[in-house]
Amino acid sequence: MLAGRYFKYAIGEIVLVVIGILIALQINNRNESRKLQAKETVLLTELKSNLEANIVNLKKDIRIQTESMKYFNYIMDLADHHRPFNDSIPVHLQKAIFMPDVVLSSSAFETMKSSGLDIIRSDRLRSEIISIIEIVYPTLMQETQRLEDQLWAAVVVPLYQKHFRSEGQTWVPNDYENWL
């Protein structure tokens, strides 16, 4: 009879220990889940900052390119209408060829990749992020580089070398009438 009591007591102790272990595991799992959620939030916040900075940079680059196009159109108008030389032409020639380098930040994405992209719980969000950083960005950079390589090296540099000379921060036509 005494052995039966000890057996029941031992079983009760085992059950209590198992319940305690299960509760501790559940608490630990919740804590780990919260840590992962916090890490996901930090990484997504950093990614958002990168994307916002990229938008600002691209808008600035577009604004600069738009300004360059105005200067370029002015120069084209000179040639189209055979306008006389004026002192603003060298400045327009300099500003027409300025092309900013496209710079896109993806440091948060690289951190995210090293942590494991599965940290992003939403499959759709993860897929969109990967698409932007690994498909859209490289395509944009490749297209920009291709245009710069083709246009700059094949057209702009030879044109400027043939028709203009550099004077400080400006370009001056060698022979304005011939250039027109």
KAUR-V736682 format. One record per residue. N is the residue number from 1. RES is the residue in one small letter. D_FIRST is the distance of its C-alpha to the first C-alpha in Angstrom with 2 decimals. Layout:
<<N	RES	D_FIRST> <N	RES	D_FIRST>>
This chain:
<<1	m	0.00> <2	l	3.77> <3	a	5.32> <4	g	5.09> <5	r	6.51> <6	y	8.80> <7	f	9.76> <8	k	10.74> <9	y	12.41> <10	a	14.18> <11	i	15.35> <12	g	16.63> <13	e	18.41> <14	i	19.93> <15	v	21.10> <16	l	22.65> <17	v	24.35> <18	v	25.69> <19	i	26.97> <20	g	28.56> <21	i	30.21> <22	l	31.52> <23	i	32.93> <24	a	34.54> <25	l	36.04> <26	q	37.41> <27	i	38.95> <28	n	40.38> <29	n	41.83> <30	r	43.43> <31	n	44.89> <32	e	46.26> <33	s	47.69> <34	r	49.36> <35	k	50.79> <36	l	52.18> <37	q	53.66> <38	a	55.22> <39	k	56.65> <40	e	57.96> <41	t	59.61> <42	v	61.23> <43	l	62.52> <44	l	63.83> <45	t	65.51> <46	e	67.17> <47	l	68.21> <48	k	69.69> <49	s	71.66> <50	n	72.96> <51	l	74.01> <52	e	75.71> <53	a	77.54> <54	n	78.62> <55	i	79.98> <56	v	81.93> <57	n	83.29> <58	l	84.27> <59	k	85.98> <60	k	87.88> <61	d	88.87> <62	i	90.04> <63	r	92.04> <64	i	93.65> <65	q	94.43> <66	t	95.91> <67	e	98.09> <68	s	99.16> <69	m	100.12> <70	k	102.36> <71	y	104.14> <72	f	104.38> <73	n	105.84> <74	y	108.37> <75	i	109.41> <76	m	109.69> <77	d	111.82> <78	l	114.14> <79	a	114.68> <80	d	114.92> <81	h	117.54> <82	h	119.24> <83	r	118.73> <84	p	120.40> <85	f	118.55> <86	n	117.05> <87	d	115.14> <88	s	111.78> <89	i	111.74> <90	p	110.33> <91	v	107.46> <92	h	106.78> <93	l	106.87> <94	q	104.28> <95	k	101.92> <96	a	102.25> <97	i	100.62> <98	f	97.66> <99	m	94.41> <100	p	91.13> <101	d	88.37> <102	v	85.45> <103	v	82.32> <104	l	78.93> <105	s	75.75> <106	s	72.52> <107	s	70.62> <108	a	67.71> <109	f	67.44> <110	e	67.40> <111	t	64.58> <112	m	62.76> <113	k	63.32> <114	s	61.94> <115	s	58.82> <116	g	58.48> <117	l	60.17> <118	d	56.91> <119	i	56.26> <120	i	58.45> <121	r	56.17> <122	s	59.01> <123	d	60.29> <124	r	63.61> <125	l	64.17> <126	r	63.30> <127	s	65.73> <128	e	68.49> <129	i	68.12> <130	i	68.32> <131	s	71.33> <132	i	73.19> <133	i	72.58> <134	e	72.75> <135	i	75.30> <136	v	77.38> <137	y	77.92> <138	p	78.94> <139	t	81.22> <140	l	82.86> <141	m	83.32> <142	q	84.65> <143	e	87.08> <144	t	88.29> <145	q	88.75> <146	r	90.56> <147	l	92.94> <148	e	93.57> <149	d	94.20> <150	q	96.53> <151	l	98.35> <152	w	98.52> <153	a	99.51> <154	a	101.69> <155	v	103.44> <156	v	103.08> <157	v	103.53> <158	p	106.58> <159	l	108.13> <160	y	107.77> <161	q	108.96> <162	k	112.00> <163	h	113.10> <164	f	111.81> <165	r	111.67> <166	s	109.11> <167	e	110.42> <168	g	107.65> <169	q	105.17> <170	t	107.37> <171	w	109.01> <172	v	112.76> <173	p	114.62> <174	n	116.90> <175	d	119.42> <176	y	118.53> <177	e	121.10> <178	n	120.15> <179	w	116.45> <180	l	117.11>>
